[in-house]
């Protein structure tokens, strides 16, 4: 099943797609958020689908991010071996961690807006982990699985000039601009993703290939990342963890940066596809 939020920005309603049909989740919850995930929401949806108690509903045009108002968006840098190589860097010995402002999160088909003064806007297709249970000082990576609600597709948009040239040594200026984290189109429960360590990822700009890889190339796996992060911060239900991007970004020097009028598309096997038009601020 695929958990989604549909409707105008700020007024989305929760729905679920199952066996080709879409059902309204408002009899169960007002939204797909941390409280829903922590309160056994996914199991309640499964029960309602099995019982046939959810009304069918149309999708209201726009699709929003599948998780409402994440408290935190935690990101991992240089977590694909081939991406580290194209950056001229050795694979990191420990996860590189940075944060994005939660209000960077927008829908998977919303426009990406070029910030004022930006000249190096870049794309990054990523597997996103959505936290379903509080994670604090986990004992081992094996303990991480029970804290993951599910997975979705993410685009960690970056402004490389802001990120490196004007950063003062940290990356947040290039990561936190408005619209810089399209998420979705849906959230797939963790136990319905057969092998999160072997998912195909891809992206294009104006129909031309950019990224083509697999999560097999991840340096630090999903359970390792959740365990590792829990040693330094408390992961809360509804938090989003972007796990890194594969090779094929503009920063490599092989492709031009995004410009107004460009169209970016991306997908992850089993997690859907995104499409964003790039516009001026």
N, C-alpha and C positions, 0 to 999 in steps of 0.2 A: 504494500500500500504506500501511497505518497501523500504526505501531509502538506497542505498548501494554504496560502492566504491570498484572497482575491478581493479586488475592489480598489477605490481611490486611495491614494497615499494618505495614511493617517486614519482611514476608515475601513481597513481590510477586515474581512470576516474569515473564520477558519473553515476549511473544507478538507475532504479526503477523497482521493481518487483510488478506486478499487475495481478491478476487473472491467475497466473501460467506462465506469460510471463515476460521477462525482456526487458526494453526499455532504450535506450541511452538518457541521460539527457544533453549532450553537446549542443544541440540546445538551451537550456535554461540557462545553467550555466557551468562555467569551473570546478566547484567543489561544494561539499556540505560543506559549511563553514559558519562562522558567518554572512557574508554579504548576502549569499543566504537565510539564515533563517530569517534575519531581513528584507529583501526586499520582503517578501511575497512569497518566493520560493515554499513552500509547496502548496499554492493555485495555483500557476502557473503550477506546475506539474499536479495537479488535472485537471486543465483546458485543458492542452495539452493531457492528457490521454482521456478525454471526447471527444476532437476534433479529436483524432486519428492522431496527427501530429508528434508523437515521433517514430523514427525507432526502430524496434526490434534489439536486439544485444545479443551475447553470453556473458557469464561471463568469464573473462580472467583468469581462474585458481584461483589465489590467491584472497582472499577477504580482503580488508583493513578495518581499523576502519571506521565507517560510518560518522564520523565528521572529517574534515581535520584540523590539527593544532589548537586544542583548545588553547585559550589563558591561561586558567586556569583549573585545575582539583581540585575541592574542595571536601573534604571527611568528612563524619560524622562517628565518632567512637561510638561503644557500643550503637547502635540505635535499637537493637532488645532485648526485655526483656529477652528471654532465653539465648541470647549470653552474656549479662551482668551478668546473674546468673552463667554461666559456667566459667566466668572470676573471680568469687568471688566478684563482684562489685555490689553495689546498682545501680538501674537505674539512669542515670544522670538527674539532675534537669534542665539542660540546654544543648543544643547540644554541643557535643565535636567536634571541628573543626580542621582539619589539611589539608595541601596541598600536592599534588604530582606534581613533575616536569612534564610539558606538554609532554615532549618527552618520558615519560614512556608509552604513548599510542601506542599500536601496534594492528595488526589485530587479529581477534578472533581465528585463527588457526595458528598464528605464534608461534615459540618456546618461552618458558620462560627460560631465561638464569640465572643460579645460579651465583651470584656475587663472586668475589674472597674473600676468607675467610669466606664465609657464611656457616652456619650449621643449620639454623632454618628458611628455606623458607616455607611460609605458603600460603594458598589459602583463598579467600574470595569472594564468589559469591554475587553480589550486583545489585540492580536496579539503573541505572544511569538516571538522568534527564538532558536533553539537553536544554539549555536556548535559547529562540528564540527572546526575546525582552529585552532590557536593564532594569534591575531592581535595583532601588535605593530608599531606604527609603520607601518601600511599606507601606501603611497604615494598612493593615490587611492581614492575610493568604488568605482571599477570593480574594484578588487582585492578588495573585500569579499565578492563572491558566492562565491568558492571557500572561504570560511571559514564559511559558513552550512550547517549540517547539515539544518535543516528548520524548520517552523513549528508552533505549536500555540496553543490558546485559553487565555487567562489572565484571572483576576479579581484585580486589584490592590486588595484590600479595604483601606480606610483608616478611621482614627478621626480625624475632623477636629479635635476638641478637642485631642487629644494632638498632632496634626500641627502646629497653628498656635498654640493658646493656651498650650501647655506645652512648646513645642519649643525655646526658646532660639535660634531662628533657623534651625533645620534640621528636616527632616521625619521623621526615622527613628522617633521615638517613636510616631507615628501610622501607621506602615507595617509595623512588625516584630512585631506581636502574633501569638500562636499562631493558626494556621489562616488567616492573612491573604493566602494566595496559592494558591487552588485552580488547578490546572494540568491541561490535557488536555481531552478524554479520550485523544487520541492525538497522536503526532508524525508529520507528513506530510513526507517528504523534499522538500528545496527544489526539485528539478527536476520535481516532480510538482504544484507549485502554479503554475498557468498565469500569473497576474499578481498578485503580492503587493501591488501598488499599486492594486488595484481590487477588494478583498474587502468584502463587506457584513458589518457588525457590528451586533448588536442585544442588548438586555437587557430583562427585565421583572421586576417585583416583584409577587408575588401575582397574576400573570397580566396586570398592567397595564403598558403600554409605558413604557419609560424611555429607553433609548438606541436610536438608529436612524441609522446612518451608513455610511461607506465609508472604506477606507484611502486613497481618493483625496484625502481631506481632511487627510492627514498633512502637517505642515509640513516635517519632516525625514524623508526616505525611509529605508528599511531599509539600503541600502548606505551612505548618508551616515552613519547612526548608527553602524554597525559601524566604518567608517573613523574617524569622530570619536572614538569611545571608545578606539580603539587608540592614539590620540595621548596618552592620559592614564593608561591602565591596560592590562594585558595580559589579553586575553580568552582563556580556556582552554576546551578541548573540554568540553561539558556545561554551560557557563554559559548562563544564561537572560537575555535582554534583553526587558523589557516596554517596548513602543514608545509607550505613551501611550493615553489614553482619549478618546473623542468626547464631545460634549455630552450632557446628560441625567442628571447625577449629582445627589445630594441637596444637595451644597454650593451648587448654583445657587439654592437657595431655592424651587424649584418643586415639590419632593417631600419627604415626611418621610424621616428617617433610618430605617435598619433597626432592627427590634425583634424580640425573641424570638418565634418562631412564623411570621415572614415566610418566604417562599420566593422565592429569587432564581434566575432562569434567564437564560442568555446563549448566544450562538452566533456563529460566524464561518463564512462560506461556505466549504465544503470542509474545515473543521477541526473540525466536530462541535459539540456542545452540552453545556452544564453545567447542573446543578441542585443548589442547596445550600439546606438548611434552616438558619435562623438560630436559635441556641440560646443560653441563658445560659452563662456561664463554668463 
